[in-house]
Amino acid sequence: MITPKFKVISSNSIERFEERLEEFIDQMDRDEVIVDVAFQTCALEHSVEFSALVRYEKTPG
């Protein structure tokens, strides 16, 4: 049985958000694959919050 895993990545700086997303992808094991990414932005008083919910799982075998 394949068990899905989730990772939430967020930042109010687009550059930092991209860095965090890239760092997460770089640290994934070779047998893990990204299944889905849900992306959302939220306007705050003085900035924008960028968020991603990454669903990933380990491939069988």
N, C-alpha and C positions, 0 to 999 in steps of 0.2 A: 504494500500500500504506500502510495506517495503522500507525504505530509507537506502541505504548503507552509511556507514561512513568509513572514512579512517584515518590512523595514519602513519606518517613516523617516523621511528626510525633509528638513525645513530650514528656512532662513529668511530674513528680511533683506538680504543682499543677494542679488542674482548671481554674482560672482562666487560668493561663498556657497550658495545653494548648488551651483554647478560643481564646485570643488568637492563638496560632501557626496554628491551623487557619483562622481568619478572615483572618489576614494572607496566608496562602498562597492562599486563594480570591480575595481582592481583587487579588492581583498576577497572576492568570492572564490570558492573552490572551483576547480576546472569541471567538476561534475554537477555544478549547480547552474540552472538556467533561469532567466527572467521570464515569467509567464505573462505578467501584466504590469503596467504602470498607470496609476491614476494621478493626474496632475491637477492642482487647484491653486488659485491665487485668492488672497483676501486683502482688501484695502483696509489699512490701519490709519490712524490719525496722521502720521507723518511718513509712512512708508507702505510697502506692499509685502505681504508674507507669501513666500513661494513654498509649496508643499508637494511632496510626492509620496504615494503609498506604493511600494514596490512589492509585488508578490513573486516569490521565486521558489524553486524546489530542486531537490537533488534528483538527478536522473537515475533510473534503476540500472543496476548492474555495475 
